[in-house]
């Protein structure tokens, strides 16, 4: 999806989500960036495709009328209650695990994302207790320079190349595991298979 199309669809979703009433197509065309400069026919096609895209992504775009006397005056909206996720609640053990995971990531190149994730959890009322993690935190780290790229390759299932004990390796990563103070890559070495 092109950046302009993504932005237009996001703008449409925000517009429909913020609406308290059904919004008619003509109003949507005026307020949603990306529709202004289109011809009438191009707007109709684009708007229909954008609604279809939203629905394909699971966004419940509702069609209806604000006036029961004129039901043919169709408008659109997204009701918050149909779109919002339910509140997430964590047990104390899950909260501790989240805090521990964030501690591991704080020592890797993903530190910024870990801090952001913890801030979002705290804003929602979840606060991992650092005192409960004190005994565990020093034993796990992700300081190895290649950790982030190997981790990403494992998640994406992308083959990696690296040198190991003086030999070049081509590995299809399956998983990473932490044992006795070191991270290990599990996968298929294409040159040894």
C-alpha positions in Angstrom: 0.0 0.0 0.0 1.5 3.4 -1.0 2.1 6.0 1.7 -0.5 8.3 0.3 -3.1 5.6 0.2 -2.3 4.5 3.7 -2.5 8.0 4.9 -5.9 8.6 3.2 -7.4 5.4 4.6 -6.1 6.3 8.1 -7.6 9.7 7.7 -10.9 8.2 6.7 -10.9 5.8 9.6 -10.2 8.6 12.1 -12.9 10.8 10.5 -15.5 8.0 10.8 -14.3 7.0 14.3 -14.6 10.5 15.6 -18.2 11.0 14.1 -21.0 10.9 16.6 -23.5 10.7 13.7 -23.5 9.3 10.2 -21.4 11.4 7.9 -22.5 11.8 4.3 -20.1 11.2 1.4 -20.0 14.9 0.5 -18.9 15.8 4.0 -16.3 13.1 4.0 -14.9 14.4 0.7 -14.5 17.9 2.2 -12.8 16.9 5.4 -10.7 13.8 4.6 -7.3 14.7 3.1 -6.7 12.8 -0.1 -10.2 13.2 -1.5 -10.3 17.0 -2.2 -8.6 17.0 -5.6 -10.3 14.0 -7.2 -12.9 14.2 -9.9 -16.4 13.0 -8.9 -16.0 9.7 -10.6 -12.5 9.2 -9.2 -13.7 10.1 -5.7 -16.6 7.5 -5.9 -14.2 4.7 -7.0 -11.5 5.7 -4.4 -14.0 6.0 -1.6 -15.6 2.6 -2.3 -12.2 1.0 -2.5 -11.1 2.7 0.8 -14.3 1.5 2.6 -13.6 -2.0 1.3 -10.0 -1.9 2.5 -11.1 -0.8 6.0 -13.7 -3.6 6.1 -11.1 -6.1 4.9 -8.9 -5.1 7.8 -11.8 -5.8 10.2 -12.9 -2.2 10.7 -16.7 -2.1 11.1 -17.7 0.7 8.8 -21.4 1.2 9.4 -23.9 2.6 6.9 -27.0 4.4 7.9 -29.1 7.6 7.9 -29.5 10.3 10.5 -32.9 11.2 9.3 -35.6 8.5 9.5 -37.8 10.5 7.1 -35.1 10.4 4.4 -33.4 7.0 4.8 -31.8 7.4 1.3 -29.5 10.1 2.6 -26.8 7.5 3.4 -23.9 8.3 5.8 -21.0 6.4 7.3 -19.4 6.0 10.8 -17.4 3.6 12.9 -18.9 3.1 16.4 -16.2 3.0 19.1 -17.8 0.2 21.0 -17.6 -2.0 17.9 -14.0 -1.1 17.2 -12.1 -0.7 20.5 -10.3 -3.6 22.1 -11.4 -4.8 25.5 -9.3 -3.8 28.5 -6.3 -6.1 29.0 -5.7 -7.4 32.5 -2.5 -9.1 33.6 -1.9 -11.4 36.6 1.0 -10.5 38.9 3.1 -13.3 37.2 2.4 -11.9 33.7 3.2 -8.4 34.9 6.6 -9.7 36.2 7.3 -11.5 33.0 6.6 -8.3 31.0 8.9 -6.4 33.2 11.6 -9.0 32.9 11.3 -9.0 29.1 11.6 -5.2 29.1 14.7 -5.5 31.2 16.3 -7.8 28.6 15.4 -5.5 25.8 16.7 -2.4 27.7 20.2 -3.8 27.2 19.7 -4.4 23.5 19.3 -2.1 20.5 15.5 -2.2 21.1 15.8 -0.2 24.3 13.7 2.6 23.0 10.8 0.3 22.1 11.1 -1.4 25.5 10.9 1.9 27.3 7.9 3.0 25.1 6.1 -0.3 25.8 6.6 0.0 29.5 5.3 3.6 29.5 2.2 2.4 27.6 1.7 -0.4 30.2 2.1 2.0 33.1 -0.3 4.5 31.5 -2.9 1.7 31.3 -2.4 0.9 35.0 0.0 -2.0 34.7 3.2 -1.4 36.6 5.8 -4.2 36.6 7.4 -4.2 40.0 11.2 -3.8 39.6 11.8 -5.1 43.1 10.3 -8.5 42.1 12.7 -8.6 39.1 15.9 -7.7 41.0 17.1 -11.3 41.4 16.5 -12.1 37.7 17.4 -9.0 35.8 21.2 -9.3 36.1 21.2 -12.9 34.7 19.6 -12.1 31.3 20.9 -9.6 28.8 21.1 -8.9 25.1 24.3 -7.0 24.8 25.8 -9.0 21.9 26.3 -6.7 18.9 24.5 -9.1 16.5 21.6 -9.8 18.8 19.1 -7.4 17.2 19.7 -8.5 13.6 19.7 -12.2 14.5 16.5 -11.7 16.5 14.8 -9.9 13.6 15.9 -12.6 11.2 14.4 -15.2 13.5 11.1 -13.5 13.7 11.0 -12.8 10.0 12.3 -16.3 9.1 15.0 -14.7 7.0 18.3 -16.6 6.4 21.4 -15.0 7.9 25.1 -15.2 7.1 27.9 -14.9 9.6 31.2 -16.2 10.5 31.5 -18.9 13.3 34.8 -20.3 14.4 36.5 -19.0 11.3 33.9 -20.6 8.9 31.2 -18.7 6.9 27.7 -19.9 7.9 24.3 -19.6 6.1 21.5 -20.4 8.6 17.8 -20.5 8.4 16.9 -19.3 11.9 14.2 -21.2 13.8 14.5 -19.8 17.4 16.7 -18.2 19.9 17.3 -19.5 23.4 19.1 -18.2 26.5 21.1 -20.6 28.6 23.8 -20.0 31.2 24.4 -16.4 30.3 24.5 -16.7 26.5 22.0 -16.5 23.6 22.0 -19.4 21.1 20.6 -19.5 17.6 18.7 -22.7 16.6 18.3 -23.3 12.9 19.3 -25.1 9.8 22.9 -24.5 8.6 22.4 -24.7 4.8 26.0 -25.6 4.2 26.0 -28.4 6.6 22.6 -29.9 5.7 
